[in-house]
Amino acid sequence: MSGAGSAGSAAITTHDEWQSHQRTAAVAVDGHELEVAYYEAGDPDDETLLFVHGIPTWSFLWRGVAPAFADEYYVLAPDLLGYGNSASGEGFDRSIRVQEAMLAALLDSVDAATATVVAHDIGGGAALRLAAHSPDRVDRLVLSNAVCYDSWPVEFVSTLGLPRTAGMDDEEFEGKLDFAFAEGAHGEADPAFVAGMKAPWLREGGKRALARAAVATNTNHTTEIPYDDIDADVLCLWGADDVMQPLSYGERLAEDLGGEVVELDDAYHWVVEDRTEGYREQLAAFLTERDTTEGGE
């Protein structure tokens, strides 16, 4: 994977295009040196905007959102450890406890002292941990259908962590992925999104990698978070029709963290894909409002 420089605000449709803008970095996490793949765009001298995906996605989830901010921000979107094009072998933890450490190490590797973090699903859990344990590193926090408190794991993900997942035949395994991404869309799913989401898991070793990721989901890692220590400006930008991470959890987060909730109707769990344009607009409005407030205008 080679470094590609800035992608600007150009639209990205396919996972091959997305991968062409990924770099890799070796980070020391939990006693291991592991390779992290990350999408990069924009000027490193600008404010860092860090996008974090969940399970069973990878950074391609942000294809319709992250590039649009590269003219004003330094945009990073890593593949979590064990996901996408990051390290996916045996012998290391995939839990959000370790993903939190990876995010901090990645920010260190690009010399980003602070960041605005935009996170979905278990990426939200990792982002909450980072914001609680390193409050000086997270200026603003945007949480979308994020795991928190005791909201997870969900049954679909838990079943993927069973030993039989690694031994599943190809047709059954791809059927489960289609159920997650094609049938999980609000309306007709974009074939490019479905193909892109499935691609890393359909490679050799993908079934085992997904099973390892699923079994690492641990509700203790969000119930133990000291939420009162989070000092970031918070927006819960939530797909209103999600049954896996219901809106009530976003409302609870906003109340506890002194943030606000914006509901995106006609959106299930894949809110970033279901309501891409609306998501971009709401995120831009939040960033602009906070920039104006901080600037004293």
ChimeraX commands (.cxc) that place a marker at each C-alpha (Angstrom):
marker #1 position 0.00,0.00,0.00 radius 0.5
marker #1 position 1.59,3.27,-1.04 radius 0.5
marker #1 position 1.02,6.80,0.13 radius 0.5
marker #1 position -1.06,8.78,-2.32 radius 0.5
marker #1 position -1.10,12.30,-0.97 radius 0.5
marker #1 position -4.25,14.40,-0.84 radius 0.5
marker #1 position -7.42,13.19,-2.50 radius 0.5
marker #1 position -8.97,16.64,-2.25 radius 0.5
marker #1 position -12.76,16.63,-2.25 radius 0.5
marker #1 position -13.13,14.27,-5.22 radius 0.5
marker #1 position -15.89,11.72,-4.93 radius 0.5
marker #1 position -14.84,8.13,-4.32 radius 0.5
marker #1 position -17.14,5.34,-5.44 radius 0.5
marker #1 position -15.33,1.99,-5.35 radius 0.5
marker #1 position -13.18,0.30,-2.75 radius 0.5
marker #1 position -10.31,0.11,-5.25 radius 0.5
marker #1 position -10.34,3.91,-5.52 radius 0.5
marker #1 position -10.44,4.21,-1.75 radius 0.5
marker #1 position -7.50,1.87,-1.29 radius 0.5
marker #1 position -5.42,3.96,-3.70 radius 0.5
marker #1 position -5.54,6.76,-1.12 radius 0.5
marker #1 position -4.49,4.60,1.82 radius 0.5
marker #1 position -1.14,4.68,3.56 radius 0.5
marker #1 position 0.21,2.30,6.17 radius 0.5
marker #1 position 1.92,2.94,9.49 radius 0.5
marker #1 position 3.52,0.54,11.95 radius 0.5
marker #1 position 2.26,1.24,15.46 radius 0.5
marker #1 position 3.16,-0.31,18.80 radius 0.5
marker #1 position -0.04,-1.45,20.52 radius 0.5
marker #1 position -0.61,-3.86,23.40 radius 0.5
marker #1 position 2.88,-5.32,23.14 radius 0.5
marker #1 position 2.76,-5.81,19.37 radius 0.5
marker #1 position 3.99,-3.80,16.40 radius 0.5
marker #1 position 1.08,-3.86,13.97 radius 0.5
marker #1 position 0.42,-2.33,10.59 radius 0.5
marker #1 position -2.46,0.11,10.33 radius 0.5
marker #1 position -3.87,1.10,6.96 radius 0.5
marker #1 position -5.51,4.51,6.81 radius 0.5
marker #1 position -7.12,6.77,4.23 radius 0.5
marker #1 position -5.44,10.16,4.15 radius 0.5
marker #1 position -6.40,13.41,2.45 radius 0.5
marker #1 position -5.80,17.10,2.98 radius 0.5
marker #1 position -3.00,19.16,4.47 radius 0.5
marker #1 position -1.28,17.80,7.61 radius 0.5
marker #1 position -0.94,21.39,8.85 radius 0.5
marker #1 position -4.72,21.71,9.08 radius 0.5
marker #1 position -6.88,20.53,11.97 radius 0.5
marker #1 position -7.13,16.73,12.08 radius 0.5
marker #1 position -10.50,15.12,11.38 radius 0.5
marker #1 position -10.39,11.44,12.33 radius 0.5
marker #1 position -13.11,9.09,11.04 radius 0.5
marker #1 position -13.51,5.73,12.81 radius 0.5
marker #1 position -15.64,2.84,11.52 radius 0.5
marker #1 position -17.15,-0.13,13.36 radius 0.5
marker #1 position -17.94,-3.83,12.86 radius 0.5
marker #1 position -18.14,-5.43,10.32 radius 0.5
marker #1 position -17.13,-2.46,8.17 radius 0.5
marker #1 position -13.80,-0.80,7.37 radius 0.5
marker #1 position -12.77,2.76,6.54 radius 0.5
marker #1 position -14.53,2.55,3.15 radius 0.5
marker #1 position -17.69,3.26,5.16 radius 0.5
marker #1 position -16.67,6.94,5.00 radius 0.5
marker #1 position -16.26,7.07,1.20 radius 0.5
marker #1 position -19.08,9.59,0.73 radius 0.5
marker #1 position -18.23,11.82,3.69 radius 0.5
marker #1 position -14.52,12.02,4.55 radius 0.5
marker #1 position -13.18,13.26,1.17 radius 0.5
marker #1 position -15.58,16.22,1.22 radius 0.5
marker #1 position -13.72,17.72,4.19 radius 0.5
marker #1 position -10.19,17.45,2.84 radius 0.5
marker #1 position -10.09,21.04,1.56 radius 0.5
marker #1 position -10.30,22.39,5.13 radius 0.5
marker #1 position -9.09,19.53,7.35 radius 0.5
marker #1 position -6.40,16.90,7.50 radius 0.5
marker #1 position -8.56,13.82,7.07 radius 0.5
marker #1 position -7.64,10.40,8.44 radius 0.5
marker #1 position -9.78,7.26,8.33 radius 0.5
marker #1 position -7.99,4.16,9.65 radius 0.5
marker #1 position -8.96,0.54,9.28 radius 0.5
marker #1 position -9.29,-0.81,12.81 radius 0.5
marker #1 position -6.82,-3.53,13.77 radius 0.5
marker #1 position -8.08,-6.79,12.28 radius 0.5
marker #1 position -10.23,-4.98,9.70 radius 0.5
marker #1 position -9.87,-3.85,6.09 radius 0.5
marker #1 position -6.24,-3.57,5.08 radius 0.5
marker #1 position -4.80,-3.33,8.59 radius 0.5
marker #1 position -3.08,-6.26,10.30 radius 0.5
marker #1 position -5.43,-9.24,10.45 radius 0.5
marker #1 position -3.30,-12.17,11.59 radius 0.5
marker #1 position -3.46,-14.16,14.81 radius 0.5
marker #1 position -2.20,-13.39,18.28 radius 0.5
marker #1 position -3.48,-9.88,18.99 radius 0.5
marker #1 position -6.57,-8.35,20.54 radius 0.5
marker #1 position -9.25,-6.62,18.44 radius 0.5
marker #1 position -11.26,-5.14,21.31 radius 0.5
marker #1 position -12.11,-1.46,21.54 radius 0.5
marker #1 position -9.62,-1.23,24.40 radius 0.5
marker #1 position -6.85,-1.93,21.92 radius 0.5
marker #1 position -8.48,0.11,19.14 radius 0.5
marker #1 position -8.38,3.12,21.48 radius 0.5
marker #1 position -4.63,2.64,21.85 radius 0.5
marker #1 position -4.27,2.29,18.07 radius 0.5
marker #1 position -6.06,5.60,17.47 radius 0.5
marker #1 position -3.73,7.36,19.91 radius 0.5
marker #1 position -0.68,5.76,18.32 radius 0.5
marker #1 position -1.84,6.71,14.82 radius 0.5
marker #1 position -2.33,10.34,15.87 radius 0.5
marker #1 position 1.18,10.25,17.33 radius 0.5
marker #1 position 2.57,8.84,14.08 radius 0.5
marker #1 position 1.24,11.81,12.08 radius 0.5
marker #1 position 2.17,14.35,14.79 radius 0.5
marker #1 position -1.44,15.26,15.50 radius 0.5
marker #1 position -1.70,16.48,19.07 radius 0.5
marker #1 position -5.49,16.81,18.93 radius 0.5
marker #1 position -8.32,15.79,16.64 radius 0.5
marker #1 position -12.02,16.01,16.00 radius 0.5
marker #1 position -13.21,12.41,16.02 radius 0.5
marker #1 position -16.20,11.19,13.99 radius 0.5
marker #1 position -17.10,7.61,14.88 radius 0.5
marker #1 position -19.65,4.89,14.12 radius 0.5
marker #1 position -20.62,1.66,15.90 radius 0.5
marker #1 position -17.68,0.15,17.85 radius 0.5
marker #1 position -15.54,2.96,16.50 radius 0.5
marker #1 position -17.70,5.12,18.71 radius 0.5
marker #1 position -16.82,2.99,21.70 radius 0.5
marker #1 position -13.11,3.38,20.97 radius 0.5
marker #1 position -13.57,7.13,20.46 radius 0.5
marker #1 position -15.44,7.49,23.75 radius 0.5
marker #1 position -12.61,5.72,25.55 radius 0.5
marker #1 position -10.03,7.99,23.90 radius 0.5
marker #1 position -12.02,11.11,24.79 radius 0.5
marker #1 position -12.41,9.96,28.41 radius 0.5
marker #1 position -8.84,8.80,28.99 radius 0.5
marker #1 position -7.11,11.51,26.92 radius 0.5
marker #1 position -9.48,14.50,27.04 radius 0.5
marker #1 position -6.80,16.90,25.79 radius 0.5
marker #1 position -6.57,14.94,22.52 radius 0.5
marker #1 position -10.23,15.08,21.45 radius 0.5
marker #1 position -11.59,18.57,20.76 radius 0.5
marker #1 position -14.93,17.52,19.29 radius 0.5
marker #1 position -16.69,14.17,19.20 radius 0.5
marker #1 position -19.33,13.11,16.69 radius 0.5
marker #1 position -20.98,9.81,17.54 radius 0.5
marker #1 position -23.19,7.94,15.11 radius 0.5
marker #1 position -25.15,4.86,16.16 radius 0.5
marker #1 position -22.26,4.19,18.48 radius 0.5
marker #1 position -21.84,1.45,21.05 radius 0.5
marker #1 position -21.92,2.83,24.58 radius 0.5
marker #1 position -22.92,1.89,28.10 radius 0.5
marker #1 position -24.51,-1.60,27.88 radius 0.5
marker #1 position -25.86,-1.24,24.33 radius 0.5
marker #1 position -23.88,-4.11,22.83 radius 0.5
marker #1 position -22.80,-6.60,21.53 radius 0.5
marker #1 position -25.77,-7.36,19.31 radius 0.5
marker #1 position -26.85,-10.90,18.48 radius 0.5
marker #1 position -25.82,-10.81,14.81 radius 0.5
marker #1 position -22.25,-9.84,15.68 radius 0.5
marker #1 position -22.06,-12.27,18.59 radius 0.5
marker #1 position -22.98,-15.19,16.35 radius 0.5
marker #1 position -20.16,-14.24,13.98 radius 0.5
marker #1 position -17.76,-14.85,16.86 radius 0.5
marker #1 position -18.72,-18.52,17.13 radius 0.5
marker #1 position -16.06,-21.04,16.00 radius 0.5
marker #1 position -18.28,-22.22,13.14 radius 0.5
marker #1 position -17.90,-18.85,11.35 radius 0.5
marker #1 position -14.29,-19.63,10.42 radius 0.5
marker #1 position -15.35,-22.98,8.95 radius 0.5
marker #1 position -18.45,-21.73,7.13 radius 0.5
marker #1 position -18.64,-22.48,3.40 radius 0.5
marker #1 position -18.14,-19.54,1.08 radius 0.5
marker #1 position -21.75,-19.27,-0.05 radius 0.5
marker #1 position -23.19,-19.20,3.47 radius 0.5
marker #1 position -20.56,-16.73,4.64 radius 0.5
marker #1 position -21.18,-14.32,1.78 radius 0.5
marker #1 position -24.90,-14.66,2.45 radius 0.5
marker #1 position -24.36,-13.39,5.99 radius 0.5
marker #1 position -22.43,-10.43,4.64 radius 0.5
marker #1 position -25.18,-9.70,2.12 radius 0.5
marker #1 position -27.70,-9.80,4.96 radius 0.5
marker #1 position -25.63,-7.24,6.86 radius 0.5
marker #1 position -24.93,-4.81,4.04 radius 0.5
marker #1 position -27.51,-5.29,1.29 radius 0.5
marker #1 position -30.54,-6.12,3.40 radius 0.5
marker #1 position -29.36,-3.80,6.15 radius 0.5
marker #1 position -29.68,-0.71,3.97 radius 0.5
marker #1 position -32.65,1.65,4.18 radius 0.5
marker #1 position -33.98,1.19,0.68 radius 0.5
marker #1 position -32.00,-0.32,-2.17 radius 0.5
marker #1 position -28.34,-0.74,-1.30 radius 0.5
marker #1 position -25.65,0.65,-3.59 radius 0.5
marker #1 position -23.86,-2.37,-5.12 radius 0.5
marker #1 position -20.52,-0.56,-4.84 radius 0.5
marker #1 position -21.04,-0.15,-1.09 radius 0.5
marker #1 position -21.99,-3.81,-0.63 radius 0.5
marker #1 position -19.07,-5.06,-2.74 radius 0.5
marker #1 position -16.64,-2.78,-0.95 radius 0.5
marker #1 position -17.79,-3.77,2.52 radius 0.5
marker #1 position -17.54,-7.47,1.70 radius 0.5
marker #1 position -14.19,-7.37,-0.10 radius 0.5
marker #1 position -11.76,-7.63,2.86 radius 0.5
marker #1 position -13.73,-10.46,4.47 radius 0.5
marker #1 position -13.87,-12.46,1.23 radius 0.5
marker #1 position -10.09,-12.63,0.99 radius 0.5
marker #1 position -8.17,-15.65,2.23 radius 0.5
marker #1 position -8.35,-15.69,6.01 radius 0.5
marker #1 position -11.30,-13.28,6.03 radius 0.5
marker #1 position -13.73,-15.59,7.80 radius 0.5
marker #1 position -11.32,-16.19,10.64 radius 0.5
marker #1 position -10.50,-12.48,10.85 radius 0.5
marker #1 position -14.18,-11.58,11.16 radius 0.5
marker #1 position -14.72,-14.24,13.82 radius 0.5
marker #1 position -11.77,-12.85,15.79 radius 0.5
marker #1 position -13.17,-9.33,15.52 radius 0.5
marker #1 position -16.65,-10.42,16.58 radius 0.5
marker #1 position -15.50,-12.38,19.61 radius 0.5
marker #1 position -13.56,-9.33,20.81 radius 0.5
marker #1 position -16.72,-7.29,21.35 radius 0.5
marker #1 position -16.96,-6.72,25.09 radius 0.5
marker #1 position -19.59,-4.58,26.79 radius 0.5
marker #1 position -17.32,-4.17,29.83 radius 0.5
marker #1 position -15.15,-1.88,27.73 radius 0.5
marker #1 position -17.92,0.72,27.51 radius 0.5
marker #1 position -19.57,0.24,30.90 radius 0.5
marker #1 position -16.20,1.01,32.52 radius 0.5
marker #1 position -15.71,4.33,30.70 radius 0.5
marker #1 position -15.56,7.38,33.02 radius 0.5
marker #1 position -18.03,9.37,30.91 radius 0.5
marker #1 position -17.81,12.36,33.27 radius 0.5
marker #1 position -14.18,12.85,32.20 radius 0.5
marker #1 position -15.13,13.59,28.57 radius 0.5
marker #1 position -14.64,17.30,27.89 radius 0.5
marker #1 position -15.21,17.40,24.11 radius 0.5
marker #1 position -18.03,19.17,22.32 radius 0.5
marker #1 position -20.41,16.32,21.43 radius 0.5
marker #1 position -22.85,15.71,18.59 radius 0.5
marker #1 position -24.86,12.50,18.42 radius 0.5
marker #1 position -25.64,12.28,14.69 radius 0.5
marker #1 position -27.91,9.25,14.68 radius 0.5
marker #1 position -29.81,7.11,12.21 radius 0.5
marker #1 position -33.25,7.33,13.78 radius 0.5
marker #1 position -34.55,3.92,12.65 radius 0.5
marker #1 position -31.68,1.78,13.94 radius 0.5
marker #1 position -32.69,-1.22,16.04 radius 0.5
marker #1 position -29.12,-2.34,16.85 radius 0.5
marker #1 position -28.01,0.93,18.48 radius 0.5
marker #1 position -31.32,2.70,19.16 radius 0.5
marker #1 position -31.73,6.46,19.27 radius 0.5
marker #1 position -32.35,6.28,23.02 radius 0.5
marker #1 position -28.65,5.58,23.55 radius 0.5
marker #1 position -27.70,8.65,21.53 radius 0.5
marker #1 position -30.09,10.71,23.63 radius 0.5
marker #1 position -28.55,9.32,26.81 radius 0.5
marker #1 position -25.04,10.14,25.60 radius 0.5
marker #1 position -26.02,13.68,24.68 radius 0.5
marker #1 position -27.63,14.26,28.05 radius 0.5
marker #1 position -24.69,12.84,29.99 radius 0.5
marker #1 position -22.01,14.58,27.91 radius 0.5
marker #1 position -23.75,17.93,27.49 radius 0.5
marker #1 position -24.09,17.46,23.75 radius 0.5
marker #1 position -26.84,17.60,21.19 radius 0.5
marker #1 position -28.73,15.03,19.16 radius 0.5
marker #1 position -29.52,15.29,15.46 radius 0.5
marker #1 position -31.78,12.54,14.11 radius 0.5
marker #1 position -31.46,11.47,10.49 radius 0.5
marker #1 position -34.75,9.91,9.42 radius 0.5
marker #1 position -34.94,7.11,6.86 radius 0.5
marker #1 position -31.67,5.69,8.17 radius 0.5
marker #1 position -30.89,2.37,9.82 radius 0.5
marker #1 position -27.55,1.41,11.34 radius 0.5
marker #1 position -25.57,2.32,8.20 radius 0.5
marker #1 position -26.56,5.96,8.61 radius 0.5
marker #1 position -23.45,7.19,6.80 radius 0.5
marker #1 position -24.51,5.26,3.70 radius 0.5
marker #1 position -28.28,5.62,4.06 radius 0.5
marker #1 position -28.18,9.41,4.42 radius 0.5
marker #1 position -24.80,10.42,3.00 radius 0.5
marker #1 position -25.72,13.93,1.88 radius 0.5
marker #1 position -27.63,14.71,5.05 radius 0.5
marker #1 position -24.78,13.32,7.14 radius 0.5
marker #1 position -22.26,15.56,5.36 radius 0.5
marker #1 position -24.46,18.61,5.82 radius 0.5
marker #1 position -25.05,18.04,9.53 radius 0.5
marker #1 position -21.38,17.32,10.18 radius 0.5
marker #1 position -20.33,20.44,8.28 radius 0.5
marker #1 position -22.83,22.54,10.23 radius 0.5
marker #1 position -21.52,21.22,13.56 radius 0.5
marker #1 position -17.90,21.85,12.61 radius 0.5
marker #1 position -18.67,25.34,11.31 radius 0.5
marker #1 position -20.67,26.25,14.40 radius 0.5
marker #1 position -17.89,25.14,16.72 radius 0.5
marker #1 position -15.19,26.85,14.61 radius 0.5
marker #1 position -17.17,30.11,14.71 radius 0.5
marker #1 position -17.75,29.85,18.46 radius 0.5
marker #1 position -14.09,29.11,19.15 radius 0.5
marker #1 position -13.08,31.99,16.92 radius 0.5
marker #1 position -15.17,34.37,19.00 radius 0.5
marker #1 position -17.17,35.67,16.06 radius 0.5
marker link #1:1,2 radius 0.2
marker link #1:2,3 radius 0.2
marker link #1:3,4 radius 0.2
marker link #1:4,5 radius 0.2
marker link #1:5,6 radius 0.2
marker link #1:6,7 radius 0.2
marker link #1:7,8 radius 0.2
marker link #1:8,9 radius 0.2
marker link #1:9,10 radius 0.2
marker link #1:10,11 radius 0.2
marker link #1:11,12 radius 0.2
marker link #1:12,13 radius 0.2
marker link #1:13,14 radius 0.2
marker link #1:14,15 radius 0.2
marker link #1:15,16 radius 0.2
marker link #1:16,17 radius 0.2
marker link #1:17,18 radius 0.2
marker link #1:18,19 radius 0.2
marker link #1:19,20 radius 0.2
marker link #1:20,21 radius 0.2
marker link #1:21,22 radius 0.2
marker link #1:22,23 radius 0.2
marker link #1:23,24 radius 0.2
marker link #1:24,25 radius 0.2
marker link #1:25,26 radius 0.2
marker link #1:26,27 radius 0.2
marker link #1:27,28 radius 0.2
marker link #1:28,29 radius 0.2
marker link #1:29,30 radius 0.2
marker link #1:30,31 radius 0.2
marker link #1:31,32 radius 0.2
marker link #1:32,33 radius 0.2
marker link #1:33,34 radius 0.2
marker link #1:34,35 radius 0.2
marker link #1:35,36 radius 0.2
marker link #1:36,37 radius 0.2
marker link #1:37,38 radius 0.2
marker link #1:38,39 radius 0.2
marker link #1:39,40 radius 0.2
marker link #1:40,41 radius 0.2
marker link #1:41,42 radius 0.2
marker link #1:42,43 radius 0.2
marker link #1:43,44 radius 0.2
marker link #1:44,45 radius 0.2
marker link #1:45,46 radius 0.2
marker link #1:46,47 radius 0.2
marker link #1:47,48 radius 0.2
marker link #1:48,49 radius 0.2
marker link #1:49,50 radius 0.2
marker link #1:50,51 radius 0.2
marker link #1:51,52 radius 0.2
marker link #1:52,53 radius 0.2
marker link #1:53,54 radius 0.2
marker link #1:54,55 radius 0.2
marker link #1:55,56 radius 0.2
marker link #1:56,57 radius 0.2
marker link #1:57,58 radius 0.2
marker link #1:58,59 radius 0.2
marker link #1:59,60 radius 0.2
marker link #1:60,61 radius 0.2
marker link #1:61,62 radius 0.2
marker link #1:62,63 radius 0.2
marker link #1:63,64 radius 0.2
marker link #1:64,65 radius 0.2
marker link #1:65,66 radius 0.2
marker link #1:66,67 radius 0.2
marker link #1:67,68 radius 0.2
marker link #1:68,69 radius 0.2
marker link #1:69,70 radius 0.2
marker link #1:70,71 radius 0.2
marker link #1:71,72 radius 0.2
marker link #1:72,73 radius 0.2
marker link #1:73,74 radius 0.2
marker link #1:74,75 radius 0.2
marker link #1:75,76 radius 0.2
marker link #1:76,77 radius 0.2
marker link #1:77,78 radius 0.2
marker link #1:78,79 radius 0.2
marker link #1:79,80 radius 0.2
marker link #1:80,81 radius 0.2
marker link #1:81,82 radius 0.2
marker link #1:82,83 radius 0.2
marker link #1:83,84 radius 0.2
marker link #1:84,85 radius 0.2
marker link #1:85,86 radius 0.2
marker link #1:86,87 radius 0.2
marker link #1:87,88 radius 0.2
marker link #1:88,89 radius 0.2
marker link #1:89,90 radius 0.2
marker link #1:90,91 radius 0.2
marker link #1:91,92 radius 0.2
marker link #1:92,93 radius 0.2
marker link #1:93,94 radius 0.2
marker link #1:94,95 radius 0.2
marker link #1:95,96 radius 0.2
marker link #1:96,97 radius 0.2
marker link #1:97,98 radius 0.2
marker link #1:98,99 radius 0.2
marker link #1:99,100 radius 0.2
marker link #1:100,101 radius 0.2
marker link #1:101,102 radius 0.2
marker link #1:102,103 radius 0.2
marker link #1:103,104 radius 0.2
marker link #1:104,105 radius 0.2
marker link #1:105,106 radius 0.2
marker link #1:106,107 radius 0.2
marker link #1:107,108 radius 0.2
marker link #1:108,109 radius 0.2
marker link #1:109,110 radius 0.2
marker link #1:110,111 radius 0.2
marker link #1:111,112 radius 0.2
marker link #1:112,113 radius 0.2
marker link #1:113,114 radius 0.2
marker link #1:114,115 radius 0.2
marker link #1:115,116 radius 0.2
marker link #1:116,117 radius 0.2
marker link #1:117,118 radius 0.2
marker link #1:118,119 radius 0.2
marker link #1:119,120 radius 0.2
marker link #1:120,121 radius 0.2
marker link #1:121,122 radius 0.2
marker link #1:122,123 radius 0.2
marker link #1:123,124 radius 0.2
marker link #1:124,125 radius 0.2
marker link #1:125,126 radius 0.2
marker link #1:126,127 radius 0.2
marker link #1:127,128 radius 0.2
marker link #1:128,129 radius 0.2
marker link #1:129,130 radius 0.2
marker link #1:130,131 radius 0.2
marker link #1:131,132 radius 0.2
marker link #1:132,133 radius 0.2
marker link #1:133,134 radius 0.2
marker link #1:134,135 radius 0.2
marker link #1:135,136 radius 0.2
marker link #1:136,137 radius 0.2
marker link #1:137,138 radius 0.2
marker link #1:138,139 radius 0.2
marker link #1:139,140 radius 0.2
marker link #1:140,141 radius 0.2
marker link #1:141,142 radius 0.2
marker link #1:142,143 radius 0.2
marker link #1:143,144 radius 0.2
marker link #1:144,145 radius 0.2
marker link #1:145,146 radius 0.2
marker link #1:146,147 radius 0.2
marker link #1:147,148 radius 0.2
marker link #1:148,149 radius 0.2
marker link #1:149,150 radius 0.2
marker link #1:150,151 radius 0.2
marker link #1:151,152 radius 0.2
marker link #1:152,153 radius 0.2
marker link #1:153,154 radius 0.2
marker link #1:154,155 radius 0.2
marker link #1:155,156 radius 0.2
marker link #1:156,157 radius 0.2
marker link #1:157,158 radius 0.2
marker link #1:158,159 radius 0.2
marker link #1:159,160 radius 0.2
marker link #1:160,161 radius 0.2
marker link #1:161,162 radius 0.2
marker link #1:162,163 radius 0.2
marker link #1:163,164 radius 0.2
marker link #1:164,165 radius 0.2
marker link #1:165,166 radius 0.2
marker link #1:166,167 radius 0.2
marker link #1:167,168 radius 0.2
marker link #1:168,169 radius 0.2
marker link #1:169,170 radius 0.2
marker link #1:170,171 radius 0.2
marker link #1:171,172 radius 0.2
marker link #1:172,173 radius 0.2
marker link #1:173,174 radius 0.2
marker link #1:174,175 radius 0.2
marker link #1:175,176 radius 0.2
marker link #1:176,177 radius 0.2
marker link #1:177,178 radius 0.2
marker link #1:178,179 radius 0.2
marker link #1:179,180 radius 0.2
marker link #1:180,181 radius 0.2
marker link #1:181,182 radius 0.2
marker link #1:182,183 radius 0.2
marker link #1:183,184 radius 0.2
marker link #1:184,185 radius 0.2
marker link #1:185,186 radius 0.2
marker link #1:186,187 radius 0.2
marker link #1:187,188 radius 0.2
marker link #1:188,189 radius 0.2
marker link #1:189,190 radius 0.2
marker link #1:190,191 radius 0.2
marker link #1:191,192 radius 0.2
marker link #1:192,193 radius 0.2
marker link #1:193,194 radius 0.2
marker link #1:194,195 radius 0.2
marker link #1:195,196 radius 0.2
marker link #1:196,197 radius 0.2
marker link #1:197,198 radius 0.2
marker link #1:198,199 radius 0.2
marker link #1:199,200 radius 0.2
marker link #1:200,201 radius 0.2
marker link #1:201,202 radius 0.2
marker link #1:202,203 radius 0.2
marker link #1:203,204 radius 0.2
marker link #1:204,205 radius 0.2
marker link #1:205,206 radius 0.2
marker link #1:206,207 radius 0.2
marker link #1:207,208 radius 0.2
marker link #1:208,209 radius 0.2
marker link #1:209,210 radius 0.2
marker link #1:210,211 radius 0.2
marker link #1:211,212 radius 0.2
marker link #1:212,213 radius 0.2
marker link #1:213,214 radius 0.2
marker link #1:214,215 radius 0.2
marker link #1:215,216 radius 0.2
marker link #1:216,217 radius 0.2
marker link #1:217,218 radius 0.2
marker link #1:218,219 radius 0.2
marker link #1:219,220 radius 0.2
marker link #1:220,221 radius 0.2
marker link #1:221,222 radius 0.2
marker link #1:222,223 radius 0.2
marker link #1:223,224 radius 0.2
marker link #1:224,225 radius 0.2
marker link #1:225,226 radius 0.2
marker link #1:226,227 radius 0.2
marker link #1:227,228 radius 0.2
marker link #1:228,229 radius 0.2
marker link #1:229,230 radius 0.2
marker link #1:230,231 radius 0.2
marker link #1:231,232 radius 0.2
marker link #1:232,233 radius 0.2
marker link #1:233,234 radius 0.2
marker link #1:234,235 radius 0.2
marker link #1:235,236 radius 0.2
marker link #1:236,237 radius 0.2
marker link #1:237,238 radius 0.2
marker link #1:238,239 radius 0.2
marker link #1:239,240 radius 0.2
marker link #1:240,241 radius 0.2
marker link #1:241,242 radius 0.2
marker link #1:242,243 radius 0.2
marker link #1:243,244 radius 0.2
marker link #1:244,245 radius 0.2
marker link #1:245,246 radius 0.2
marker link #1:246,247 radius 0.2
marker link #1:247,248 radius 0.2
marker link #1:248,249 radius 0.2
marker link #1:249,250 radius 0.2
marker link #1:250,251 radius 0.2
marker link #1:251,252 radius 0.2
marker link #1:252,253 radius 0.2
marker link #1:253,254 radius 0.2
marker link #1:254,255 radius 0.2
marker link #1:255,256 radius 0.2
marker link #1:256,257 radius 0.2
marker link #1:257,258 radius 0.2
marker link #1:258,259 radius 0.2
marker link #1:259,260 radius 0.2
marker link #1:260,261 radius 0.2
marker link #1:261,262 radius 0.2
marker link #1:262,263 radius 0.2
marker link #1:263,264 radius 0.2
marker link #1:264,265 radius 0.2
marker link #1:265,266 radius 0.2
marker link #1:266,267 radius 0.2
marker link #1:267,268 radius 0.2
marker link #1:268,269 radius 0.2
marker link #1:269,270 radius 0.2
marker link #1:270,271 radius 0.2
marker link #1:271,272 radius 0.2
marker link #1:272,273 radius 0.2
marker link #1:273,274 radius 0.2
marker link #1:274,275 radius 0.2
marker link #1:275,276 radius 0.2
marker link #1:276,277 radius 0.2
marker link #1:277,278 radius 0.2
marker link #1:278,279 radius 0.2
marker link #1:279,280 radius 0.2
marker link #1:280,281 radius 0.2
marker link #1:281,282 radius 0.2
marker link #1:282,283 radius 0.2
marker link #1:283,284 radius 0.2
marker link #1:284,285 radius 0.2
marker link #1:285,286 radius 0.2
marker link #1:286,287 radius 0.2
marker link #1:287,288 radius 0.2
marker link #1:288,289 radius 0.2
marker link #1:289,290 radius 0.2
marker link #1:290,291 radius 0.2
marker link #1:291,292 radius 0.2
marker link #1:292,293 radius 0.2
marker link #1:293,294 radius 0.2
marker link #1:294,295 radius 0.2
marker link #1:295,296 radius 0.2
marker link #1:296,297 radius 0.2
view
